[in-house]
Amino acid sequence: MPDAGGRATVPAPPPAWLLRLAAGVEAAVPSAAAALIWFAIHSRLLHEPWWSKFNVAAAPWFGDRVYYMGFGRASASGAATLFVLYCILGILYAFLAGRRSAWRALLTSFLWLASWHFFAHQYFWPKLDPFAAPYFSHSATAPAHMAAAILLARFPRVHRRLRTVFFPPDAAQAAVSPPPPAASGEPPPSGPDC
């Protein structure tokens, strides 16, 4: 977009926190989806309806009715609740994690979700509903958290990619180095008349 003098202006790059947030969301969404997919698979392995854990997660809104409701709005509400919860966990990880190597990112994501795993079993699932803890047992949540941690470990790579989009290395180099001389063989103009 040209300015008042007719020169093209480059839009200001987004602030660092916004890039971190965008990278966190991009890493958190597949991580949350993996956790939900495992919850559905685990329910089927136990010969329960695949949506049973989603219904239980909707207990704060529907009360004890979730235990005899079929697939429907309670399932959608519970799946959305779990999805948002795991996305928030991923975004928080993005603000706590540095731009580490792939192995360090994997280790920190496992530590982050292991901390959540033990916190949730002690405090979150029992507070969600008095009968929620058996539905979200260790066998249900540990694989979900492992899958989520593996996908969350993509954060440093996603963050680097977004940084190169908004802060390309060649643009930074062009801002520092002088323009190349004219190709016609004439010396570049200098002095007060240019």
C-alpha angles and dihedrals in degrees: 000000000000121000127220091283093054093252120133114250124209114223115245114260117249118265118269094250091056092053089049090049092049092048090046092053092047091052095039100053097064089039091056091044090054091053092051093047090053091049089055092046092048091052090053091048088057090048091247124131108278091239096053095103090047090054091050090051088058092059094106088063104032102029122207091340089085091077094065100028116105128218109316142083094345089055092049092047093048093046090050091048093052092043093052091044093053092043090054089050089052094048091049088051089053091057093046098043123081127217092276134162119276094261094048090047090052091049094048092046090052091049091047094051093040087056089050090046094058094038091051093050092050100040119358106053094043090049092047089063133332090242097041097090096076090051091051097043123156091266089056099043106033095066090041091053093046092052091046092050092051091053093041090056087073089078099098092049092048091047092051091049092051091047091054090051093054099028105034113190093228092054091052090049092049091053091054103039124065119248117270118262120267115279095224093080093248116121115254114264116266139167132057097309097065 
